Amino acid sequence: MGGERIWLFDTTLRDGGQTRGVDFSHADKIAIASALDEIGIDYVEGGWPGANPTDDAFFANPPQLKNAKMVAFGMTRRGGRSTANDPGLNAVLDADVPAACLVGKTWDFHVKTALNITFEENLDMISQSIAAAKERGREAMFDCEHFFDGYKANPSFALDCVKAAHAGGASWVVLCDTNGGTLPDDVYEIVSAVKQACPDVALGIHCHNDAGVAVANSLAAIRAGARQVQGTINGLGERCGNADLISLIPSLVLKTEFETGIAKDKLPKLMTLSRMLDERLNRAPNAHAPYVGAAAFAHKGGLHASAAQKDPRTYEHVAPESVGNERHYLVSDQAGRSNMLARFAEFGIDVDAKDPRLDRLIAVVKEKEYEGWAFDSAEASFELLARRMLGEPSDYFSIGRFRVMDERRFNAKGDLVVESEATATIVVGADSHHEAAVGNGPVNAVDTAMRKALVSAYPTLADVELVDYKVRILDANDDMSGTGAMTRVLIEFRVPDGTTWRTVGLSTNIIDASVAALGDGMIWKLMHDKVPAPQGVA
C-alpha cells in the first residue's frame, strides 16, 4: 500500500436511509450533510431526487458544502426510452448539484430476468445515461450493481459494463457487492482482474455487510486498486448495512500509507460524528463499535489492566485519543489491584498500592458481582462503594420508607387506565421529607416522589434527567421461581452540560432495586457538585 489518495464517498443519506427503522427528516439530512462536509468527506450522496418528498425538498435547496461534492443518485435510463424521454433519469440530472451517481445492471442474470432486455441494450443504457449526465455538466459516476456476482457468472459481460460506463465518460466506476456475500479474497482477485483489464478506469468499491466483512472487503479492494470507497456512518444500510466509514477511515489513516481528505488531527471528530448520527436517530450508541465505542478501549481483566497501565500498546492497537475516545478500566469480578488503582486515578482517589483496604474492596466487588451487581456498567455506584469502604463520607440522605400503589380501572370515558401513586420518606440530617406523586408506572411514581423530597433539601438535583432505564431478571436459583428471581436495575442520568453517569441496584423487588439505583445517582451528583453533607444523616 503506497501513498496514493483515497476518495471517501458517504451514502448515509441515501443507502443508510434504507435501514430498518431509519427515516431521515429534511432537517436531519441538512445537519448530517454539513457534518460530513466539515470532517472532510469528498462526496456526500444526498438521496434520490424524485423518489420521495423529503429528497425532493432536500435537492430543491441543497446545503452549500465547503469541501465535499453533493451527489444525486438515480438509475440509468429505462429500456426502450431515450435519455431525454426518461423522467426518472432527468429528475436526477435536474438536481442542482455538481455530481450524479447512476446505478445499472452488470449481472447477466438481472439483465435477462429483471429487465428482460438484450445485453447490447443494457450497455447502451449505461453509456448513454453517463454521457447525458456529463452533457449536463455533472461529474458522472456509475455504480455496477451486483458486480461481484455478475463477474463470477459472466466476467466478459461484467467487464463490458465497466467499459461502457468509462466510454460514456464516467469519472468513477464503482464495483458493488450488492448482496454483501463476497469474501475478501474474492474481492481482491476480482478487483485486481478488473484493474488489469481496464487500467485506465478509476475504480471505486461499494460493499454491503451481509457476511460481516464489508470493511475488510473495502480494504481488500483498495489494496487491489480501487481508489474511491463508499460507505455509511455507523454502518447504516439495508439488511445488515454498508461498510462502516467510522471503522474504515481510521484504519486507512492510521494503518496505511494512503492519503484521504481527513487529516489525523481531524480523526477525533469521528466519535462526535458517530454520536451525532445516533442522537439524530434516537438510538443508543453501539458500545462495542470499533474505535469509537465506549468499550473499544475498556480493560476488564486484571492481567490486561496491569499490562495496559505499564504500556497501553500491550492491549491497544491505536491510542484512544487519536479517534476521540478514552481508555477505561472496568471493575468486575475479574478485577485485580491494577484495575482498582486505575479507576481510583480516574476518580481522583489517592490510595497507596499497598493499602490493605484494597484487598477487602476487591473481595467485596467480586462477591457483589457474583450476587448479580454489575459495576463495569455502573461506574458511579462503584465510586460510591469505594469511597464508603475507604472511609469517605458520601451519605447526603437516607431513604426511609416508600410505598407504591397501582390501580387498574375504567375512567369516565370508559377507557381502561392503570395509574401508579407513590409516597417516599427521605431523611436529610435531622429533617424528614415526606412526599407523594403519581406516575405512568410504579418506578416513575416513586422516582417523582423521591425527587420532590430531595429537591427541597438539594435544589441542584432539579436538573438531573433519567435518560436510560434497564431491567434484567437474573437467573433464578433453586430457592427462587422466575418471578421471584433477583432483579438488576441499571439507570443512566444526565445533566444539561452533557455529563452522564450510571448506577445499579439489586433486589428481588424491582421497585426496591430502582430506589437503590436512584439514590446512588443523586448522591453521586451531590458529591461531584461538592455539596457539603449535612450533620446527623440517619
C-alpha positions as CSV (number, residue, x, y, z in Angstrom):
1,M,0.0,0.0,0.0
2,G,1.7,3.2,-1.2
3,G,0.9,6.8,-0.5
4,E,-2.0,7.4,-3.0
5,R,-5.2,9.3,-2.5
6,I,-8.4,7.5,-1.5
7,W,-11.6,9.4,-2.1
8,L,-14.3,8.9,0.5
9,F,-17.9,8.7,-0.7
10,D,-20.6,8.8,2.0
11,T,-24.0,7.3,1.2
12,T,-25.6,7.6,4.7
13,L,-28.4,9.9,3.5
14,R,-29.3,7.5,0.6
15,D,-28.3,3.9,1.2
16,G,-28.3,4.5,5.0
17,G,-31.8,5.8,4.7
18,Q,-32.9,2.3,3.7
19,T,-32.0,1.0,7.2
20,R,-34.9,-0.7,9.0
21,G,-36.4,1.9,11.5
22,V,-34.5,4.9,10.0
23,D,-36.4,7.7,8.4
24,F,-34.4,10.9,8.0
25,S,-36.2,14.2,8.1
26,H,-35.3,17.2,5.9
27,A,-33.5,18.8,8.9
28,D,-31.6,15.6,9.6
29,K,-30.3,15.4,6.1
30,I,-29.1,19.0,6.2
31,A,-27.4,18.6,9.5
32,I,-25.7,15.3,8.6
33,A,-24.5,16.5,5.2
34,S,-23.0,19.6,6.9
35,A,-21.2,17.4,9.5
36,L,-19.8,15.1,6.8
37,D,-18.6,18.1,4.8
38,E,-16.9,19.6,7.9
39,I,-14.9,16.4,8.7
40,G,-13.5,16.1,5.2
41,I,-15.6,13.6,3.2
42,D,-15.1,14.0,-0.5
43,Y,-18.6,13.1,-1.8
44,V,-21.9,13.2,0.1
45,E,-24.7,11.3,-1.6
46,G,-27.8,13.2,-0.6
47,G,-30.5,10.9,-1.8
48,W,-32.6,10.1,-4.9
49,P,-34.4,13.1,-6.5
50,G,-38.0,12.2,-7.4
51,A,-38.1,9.2,-5.0
52,N,-39.9,10.8,-2.1
53,P,-40.9,14.3,-0.8
54,T,-38.0,14.5,1.6
55,D,-35.4,14.0,-1.1
56,D,-37.3,16.4,-3.4
57,A,-37.2,19.1,-0.7
58,F,-33.5,18.4,0.0
59,F,-32.5,18.8,-3.6
60,A,-34.7,21.7,-4.2
61,N,-32.4,23.7,-2.0
62,P,-29.4,21.6,-1.2
63,P,-26.9,22.8,1.5
64,Q,-23.9,24.6,0.3
65,L,-20.9,22.5,1.1
66,K,-17.4,23.9,1.6
67,N,-15.3,20.8,0.8
68,A,-17.5,17.9,-0.3
69,K,-19.3,17.5,-3.6
70,M,-23.1,16.8,-3.2
71,V,-24.2,13.8,-5.3
72,A,-27.7,13.0,-6.6
73,F,-28.4,9.2,-7.0
74,G,-30.6,7.5,-9.6
75,M,-30.9,4.8,-12.2
76,T,-29.7,4.8,-15.8
77,R,-32.5,5.3,-18.4
78,R,-35.0,2.6,-18.8
79,G,-35.1,0.2,-21.7
80,G,-37.0,1.4,-24.7
81,R,-36.6,5.1,-23.8
82,S,-34.1,7.8,-24.7
83,T,-32.2,9.7,-22.0
84,A,-34.2,12.8,-22.9
85,N,-37.5,10.9,-22.5
86,D,-36.9,9.3,-19.1
87,P,-38.5,11.3,-16.3
88,G,-36.7,9.3,-13.6
89,L,-33.2,10.0,-15.1
90,N,-34.0,13.6,-15.7
91,A,-35.2,14.2,-12.2
92,V,-31.6,13.2,-11.1
93,L,-29.9,15.3,-13.7
94,D,-32.1,18.3,-13.0
95,A,-30.9,18.4,-9.3
96,D,-28.7,21.5,-8.8
97,V,-25.7,19.6,-7.5
98,P,-22.2,19.0,-9.1
99,A,-22.3,15.2,-9.3
100,A,-24.6,12.3,-10.2
101,C,-24.2,8.6,-9.4
102,L,-26.2,6.3,-11.6
103,V,-26.8,2.6,-10.9
104,G,-27.2,-0.1,-13.6
105,K,-27.2,-3.8,-14.0
106,T,-23.9,-5.7,-14.5
107,W,-25.1,-9.2,-13.8
108,D,-26.4,-11.0,-16.8
109,F,-28.9,-12.8,-14.7
110,H,-30.5,-9.5,-13.8
111,V,-30.4,-8.2,-17.3
112,K,-32.2,-11.2,-18.7
113,T,-34.6,-11.8,-15.7
114,A,-35.3,-8.4,-14.2
115,L,-35.0,-6.1,-17.2
116,N,-35.8,-8.6,-20.0
117,I,-33.6,-6.8,-22.5
118,T,-30.6,-7.7,-24.6
119,F,-27.0,-7.3,-23.4
120,E,-26.4,-4.7,-26.1
121,E,-29.4,-2.6,-24.9
122,N,-28.1,-2.7,-21.3
123,L,-24.7,-1.5,-22.4
124,D,-26.3,1.4,-24.3
125,M,-28.4,2.3,-21.3
126,I,-25.2,2.6,-19.2
127,S,-23.0,4.6,-21.7
128,Q,-25.8,6.9,-22.9
129,S,-27.0,7.8,-19.3
130,I,-23.5,8.6,-18.2
131,A,-23.0,10.7,-21.3
132,A,-26.2,12.6,-20.6
133,A,-25.0,13.4,-17.1
134,K,-21.7,14.7,-18.5
135,E,-23.5,16.8,-21.0
136,R,-25.5,18.4,-18.2
137,G,-22.2,19.4,-16.5
138,R,-22.3,16.8,-13.8
139,E,-19.4,14.7,-12.6
140,A,-20.8,11.3,-13.6
141,M,-20.2,8.1,-11.7
142,F,-21.6,4.6,-12.3
143,D,-22.5,2.0,-9.7
144,C,-22.1,-1.5,-11.0
145,E,-24.9,-3.2,-9.2
146,H,-24.3,-6.9,-8.2
147,F,-20.9,-6.7,-9.9
148,F,-19.1,-9.4,-8.0
149,D,-21.9,-11.9,-8.5
150,G,-22.1,-10.8,-12.2
151,Y,-18.4,-11.2,-12.7
152,K,-18.4,-14.7,-11.2
153,A,-21.3,-15.7,-13.6
154,N,-20.1,-13.9,-16.7
155,P,-16.8,-12.0,-16.4
156,S,-16.8,-10.9,-20.1
157,F,-20.2,-9.1,-19.8
158,A,-19.4,-7.6,-16.4
159,L,-16.3,-6.1,-17.9
160,D,-18.2,-4.8,-20.9
161,C,-20.5,-2.9,-18.4
162,V,-17.4,-1.3,-16.8
163,K,-16.1,-0.3,-20.3
164,A,-19.4,1.1,-21.3
165,A,-19.5,3.4,-18.3
166,H,-16.0,4.5,-19.0
167,A,-16.8,5.1,-22.7
168,G,-19.7,7.3,-21.6
169,G,-17.4,9.5,-19.6
170,A,-17.7,8.1,-16.0
171,S,-15.2,9.7,-13.6
172,W,-15.6,6.7,-11.3
173,V,-16.8,3.2,-12.0
174,V,-17.8,1.7,-8.6
175,L,-17.9,-2.1,-8.2
176,C,-20.8,-3.0,-5.9
177,D,-21.1,-6.1,-3.7
178,T,-24.9,-5.5,-3.5
179,N,-25.8,-8.8,-1.8
180,G,-22.9,-8.5,0.6
181,G,-21.9,-12.1,0.4
182,T,-18.5,-11.9,-1.3
183,L,-15.4,-12.6,0.8
184,P,-12.2,-10.5,0.9
185,D,-10.0,-12.9,-1.1
186,D,-12.6,-12.9,-3.9
187,V,-12.9,-9.1,-3.8
188,Y,-9.2,-8.7,-4.1
189,E,-8.9,-11.1,-7.0
190,I,-11.8,-9.7,-8.9
191,V,-10.8,-6.0,-8.4
192,S,-7.3,-6.9,-9.5
193,A,-8.6,-8.6,-12.6
194,V,-10.8,-5.6,-13.5
195,K,-7.8,-3.2,-12.9
196,Q,-5.7,-5.3,-15.2
197,A,-8.4,-5.5,-17.9
198,C,-9.3,-1.8,-17.6
199,P,-6.2,0.0,-16.5
200,D,-7.5,3.5,-17.4
201,V,-10.7,3.2,-15.4
202,A,-10.8,4.8,-12.0
203,L,-12.4,2.2,-9.8
204,G,-14.5,2.5,-6.6
205,I,-15.8,-0.1,-4.2
206,H,-19.3,-0.3,-2.5
207,C,-19.7,-3.2,0.0
208,H,-22.7,-4.4,2.0
209,N,-22.1,-6.2,5.2
210,D,-24.3,-9.3,4.9
211,A,-21.3,-11.6,5.6
212,G,-19.9,-9.3,8.2
213,V,-16.8,-8.3,6.1
214,A,-17.8,-5.0,4.4
215,V,-14.9,-3.1,5.9
216,A,-12.5,-5.9,5.2
217,N,-13.8,-6.2,1.6
218,S,-13.4,-2.4,1.1
219,L,-9.7,-2.6,2.3
220,A,-9.1,-5.6,0.0
221,A,-10.5,-3.7,-2.9
222,I,-8.3,-0.6,-2.1
223,R,-5.3,-2.9,-2.0
224,A,-6.2,-4.3,-5.4
225,G,-6.5,-0.8,-7.0
226,A,-9.8,0.8,-6.0
227,R,-9.3,4.5,-5.2
228,Q,-12.9,5.5,-4.2
229,V,-14.6,3.8,-1.3
230,Q,-18.3,4.1,-0.4
231,G,-19.8,3.6,2.9
232,T,-22.1,5.0,5.7
233,I,-21.7,6.4,9.1
234,N,-22.0,3.7,11.8
235,G,-22.6,1.1,9.0
236,L,-26.2,2.1,8.3
237,G,-27.8,0.4,5.3
238,E,-30.3,-2.1,4.1
239,R,-30.4,-5.5,5.7
240,C,-27.1,-5.8,7.5
241,G,-25.8,-2.4,6.5
242,N,-23.0,-1.0,4.4
243,A,-19.2,-0.7,5.1
244,D,-18.8,1.5,8.2
245,L,-16.8,4.6,7.4
246,I,-16.3,5.2,11.1
247,S,-14.2,2.0,11.2
248,L,-12.8,2.3,7.7
249,I,-11.4,5.8,7.9
250,P,-9.2,5.4,10.9
251,S,-7.9,2.1,9.6
252,L,-6.9,3.9,6.4
253,V,-5.4,7.0,8.1
254,L,-3.6,5.2,11.0
255,K,-2.7,1.9,9.5
256,T,-1.8,2.5,5.8
257,E,0.2,5.0,3.7
258,F,-2.9,6.1,1.8
259,E,-4.0,9.7,2.0
260,T,-7.6,10.8,2.5
261,G,-9.3,14.1,2.8
262,I,-9.3,13.6,6.6
263,A,-6.1,14.6,8.3
264,K,-5.0,12.8,11.5
265,D,-5.9,15.8,13.6
266,K,-9.5,15.6,12.5
267,L,-9.9,11.9,13.4
268,P,-11.1,12.7,16.9
269,K,-14.2,14.3,15.3
270,L,-15.2,10.8,14.1
271,M,-16.6,9.9,17.5
272,T,-18.6,13.1,17.6
273,L,-19.9,12.4,14.1
274,S,-20.9,8.9,15.1
275,R,-22.7,10.0,18.3
276,M,-24.4,12.9,16.4
277,L,-26.0,10.4,14.0
278,D,-27.2,8.1,16.8
279,E,-28.6,11.1,18.6
280,R,-30.5,12.2,15.4
281,L,-31.9,8.7,15.1
282,N,-32.7,8.4,18.8
283,R,-30.6,5.3,19.0
284,A,-28.2,4.2,21.8
285,P,-24.6,4.2,20.5
286,N,-23.0,0.8,19.9
287,A,-20.7,0.4,22.9
288,H,-18.7,-2.2,21.1
289,A,-18.2,-0.3,17.9
290,P,-14.5,-0.3,16.8
291,Y,-12.5,2.8,17.5
292,V,-15.5,4.9,18.8
293,G,-17.5,2.6,21.1
294,A,-17.5,3.1,24.8
295,A,-16.0,-0.4,25.3
296,A,-13.4,0.0,22.5
297,F,-10.6,0.8,24.9
298,A,-12.1,-0.7,28.1
299,H,-9.9,-3.1,30.1
300,K,-11.8,-5.5,32.3
301,G,-9.4,-8.5,33.0
302,G,-6.9,-7.8,35.8
303,L,-4.0,-9.1,33.7
304,H,-4.9,-6.8,30.8
305,A,-5.4,-3.8,33.0
306,S,-2.0,-4.3,34.7
307,A,-0.2,-4.6,31.4
308,A,-2.1,-1.6,29.8
309,Q,-1.0,0.6,32.7
310,K,2.6,-0.2,32.1
311,D,2.3,0.4,28.4
312,P,-1.1,0.7,26.7
313,R,0.3,-0.8,23.5
314,T,0.1,-4.2,25.2
315,Y,-3.7,-4.3,24.7
316,E,-4.5,-1.4,22.4
317,H,-3.9,-1.3,18.6
318,V,-4.1,2.5,18.5
319,A,-4.2,5.3,21.0
320,P,-7.8,6.0,22.1
321,E,-7.3,9.8,21.9
322,S,-6.3,9.5,18.3
323,V,-10.0,8.8,17.4
324,G,-11.6,11.0,20.1
325,N,-12.1,8.1,22.6
326,E,-10.7,7.4,26.0
327,R,-9.3,4.5,28.0
328,H,-11.4,2.9,30.7
329,Y,-10.5,0.4,33.4
330,L,-13.6,-1.6,34.4
331,V,-14.3,-3.1,37.8
332,S,-15.9,-6.5,37.9
333,D,-15.5,-10.0,39.3
334,Q,-12.3,-10.2,37.0
335,A,-10.8,-7.1,38.6
336,G,-7.4,-7.0,40.3
337,R,-5.4,-4.4,42.1
338,S,-4.4,-2.8,38.9
339,N,-8.0,-2.2,37.8
340,M,-8.8,-0.7,41.2
341,L,-5.8,1.7,41.2
342,A,-6.6,2.7,37.6
343,R,-10.2,3.5,38.5
344,F,-9.1,5.4,41.6
345,A,-6.9,7.6,39.5
346,E,-9.8,8.4,37.2
347,F,-11.9,9.3,40.3
348,G,-9.2,11.4,41.9
349,I,-8.8,9.0,44.8
350,D,-5.3,8.8,46.2
351,V,-4.6,5.4,47.8
352,D,-1.3,3.7,48.3
353,A,-0.9,0.5,46.3
354,K,-0.1,-1.5,49.4
355,D,-3.2,-0.3,51.3
356,P,-4.8,-3.4,52.9
357,R,-8.3,-1.9,52.2
358,L,-7.8,-2.6,48.5
359,D,-7.8,-6.4,49.1
360,R,-11.1,-6.0,51.0
361,L,-12.6,-3.9,48.3
362,I,-11.6,-6.4,45.6
363,A,-13.2,-9.2,47.6
364,V,-16.4,-7.2,48.1
365,V,-16.7,-6.3,44.4
366,K,-16.2,-9.9,43.4
367,E,-18.8,-11.1,45.9
368,K,-21.3,-8.5,44.8
369,E,-20.7,-9.3,41.1
370,Y,-21.4,-13.0,42.0
371,E,-24.7,-11.9,43.5
372,G,-25.6,-10.0,40.4
373,W,-24.3,-6.5,40.7
374,A,-22.7,-5.1,37.5
375,F,-20.1,-2.4,38.4
376,D,-18.4,-2.3,34.9
377,S,-21.7,-0.8,33.7
378,A,-22.3,1.4,36.7
379,E,-19.2,3.4,37.4
380,A,-21.0,5.8,39.7
381,S,-22.2,3.0,42.0
382,F,-18.6,1.6,42.2
383,E,-17.1,5.0,43.0
384,L,-19.6,5.4,45.9
385,L,-18.9,1.9,47.1
386,A,-15.1,2.5,47.0
387,R,-15.3,5.9,48.8
388,R,-17.5,4.4,51.5
389,M,-15.2,1.5,52.1
390,L,-12.2,3.9,52.2
391,G,-14.0,5.9,54.9
392,E,-15.0,8.9,52.9
393,P,-18.4,10.3,53.9
394,S,-20.8,10.2,51.0
395,D,-24.2,9.9,52.6
396,Y,-26.2,13.0,52.0
397,F,-29.5,11.4,52.9
398,S,-31.1,8.2,53.8
399,I,-34.2,6.6,52.3
400,G,-36.8,5.9,54.9
401,R,-39.9,4.1,53.8
402,F,-41.7,4.2,50.4
403,R,-45.0,2.8,49.2
404,V,-46.4,2.3,45.7
405,M,-50.0,1.6,44.8
406,D,-51.2,0.6,41.3
407,E,-54.8,0.9,40.3
408,R,-56.3,-0.6,37.2
409,R,-59.7,0.9,36.3
410,F,-62.0,2.4,33.7
411,N,-62.1,6.2,33.6
412,A,-65.1,8.3,32.9
413,K,-64.7,7.9,29.1
414,G,-64.8,4.1,29.5
415,D,-61.1,3.7,28.7
416,L,-59.0,1.2,30.7
417,V,-56.2,3.0,32.5
418,V,-53.5,2.0,35.0
419,E,-52.3,4.6,37.5
420,S,-49.5,4.5,39.9
421,E,-49.1,6.5,43.1
422,A,-46.1,6.5,45.4
423,T,-45.1,8.0,48.7
424,A,-41.5,8.3,49.8
425,T,-39.8,9.5,53.0
426,I,-36.3,11.0,52.7
427,V,-34.2,11.9,55.8
428,V,-31.7,14.7,55.4
429,G,-29.8,15.4,58.6
430,A,-32.4,15.9,61.3
431,D,-35.2,16.6,58.9
432,S,-37.6,14.2,57.4
433,H,-39.2,15.0,54.0
434,H,-42.4,13.1,53.0
435,E,-43.8,13.4,49.5
436,A,-46.4,11.8,47.3
437,A,-46.6,11.6,43.5
438,V,-48.4,9.9,40.6
439,G,-46.6,8.5,37.6
440,N,-47.1,6.5,34.4
441,G,-45.7,3.4,36.2
442,P,-44.6,2.5,39.7
443,V,-40.9,3.3,39.1
444,N,-41.8,6.7,37.6
445,A,-44.1,7.4,40.5
446,V,-41.5,6.6,43.2
447,D,-38.8,8.5,41.3
448,T,-41.0,11.6,41.2
449,A,-41.8,11.3,44.9
450,M,-38.1,10.9,45.8
451,R,-37.2,13.9,43.7
452,K,-39.8,16.1,45.2
453,A,-38.5,15.3,48.7
454,L,-34.8,15.7,47.7
455,V,-35.1,18.9,45.7
456,S,-36.5,20.7,48.7
457,A,-33.2,20.0,50.5
458,Y,-30.8,19.9,47.5
459,P,-32.0,22.3,44.7
460,T,-29.1,21.3,42.4
461,L,-30.8,18.0,41.8
462,A,-33.7,19.7,39.9
463,D,-31.9,19.5,36.5
464,V,-31.0,15.7,36.8
465,E,-32.6,13.7,34.0
466,L,-33.1,10.0,33.7
467,V,-32.1,9.1,30.1
468,D,-32.0,5.3,30.3
469,Y,-33.5,2.6,32.5
470,K,-32.8,-1.1,32.0
471,V,-34.1,-4.1,34.0
472,R,-32.7,-7.6,33.8
473,I,-34.1,-10.6,35.6
474,L,-31.1,-12.7,36.6
475,D,-31.1,-16.5,36.5
476,A,-33.3,-17.9,39.3
477,N,-31.5,-20.3,41.7
478,D,-33.0,-23.3,43.4
479,D,-34.8,-21.2,46.0
480,M,-36.5,-18.8,43.6
481,S,-39.0,-19.1,40.9
482,G,-38.7,-17.0,37.7
483,T,-40.9,-14.2,39.2
484,G,-39.1,-14.3,42.5
485,A,-35.6,-14.1,41.0
486,M,-33.2,-11.4,41.6
487,T,-33.8,-8.2,39.6
488,R,-31.0,-5.8,38.5
489,V,-31.7,-2.3,37.5
490,L,-29.3,0.0,35.6
491,I,-30.1,3.7,35.4
492,E,-28.3,6.4,33.4
493,F,-28.5,10.0,34.5
494,R,-27.7,13.2,32.6
495,V,-27.5,16.9,33.4
496,P,-27.7,19.8,30.9
497,D,-23.9,20.2,30.4
498,G,-23.9,16.7,29.0
499,T,-22.3,14.8,32.0
500,T,-23.7,11.3,32.3
501,W,-23.3,8.7,35.0
502,R,-24.7,5.2,35.7
503,T,-25.8,3.4,38.8
504,V,-27.0,-0.1,39.7
505,G,-29.5,-1.6,42.1
506,L,-30.2,-5.2,43.0
507,S,-33.1,-6.7,44.8
508,T,-35.8,-9.4,44.5
509,N,-38.2,-6.4,44.2
510,I,-37.9,-4.2,41.1
511,I,-39.0,-1.1,43.0
512,D,-36.5,-1.6,45.7
513,A,-33.7,-2.1,43.2
514,S,-34.8,1.0,41.4
515,V,-34.9,3.1,44.6
516,A,-31.3,1.9,45.4
517,A,-30.0,2.9,41.9
518,L,-31.9,6.2,42.1
519,G,-30.5,7.0,45.5
520,D,-26.9,6.3,44.3
521,G,-27.4,8.5,41.3
522,M,-28.5,11.5,43.4
523,I,-25.7,11.0,45.9
524,W,-23.1,10.8,43.2
525,K,-24.3,14.1,41.7
526,L,-24.2,15.9,45.1
527,M,-20.7,14.5,45.8
528,H,-19.4,15.8,42.4
529,D,-21.1,19.1,43.0
530,K,-19.1,19.3,46.2
531,V,-22.3,19.9,48.2
532,P,-21.4,19.6,51.9
533,A,-23.0,16.6,53.6
534,P,-25.4,17.5,56.4
535,Q,-24.7,16.5,60.0
536,G,-26.6,13.7,61.6
537,V,-27.7,11.8,58.5
538,A,-29.7,8.8,59.6
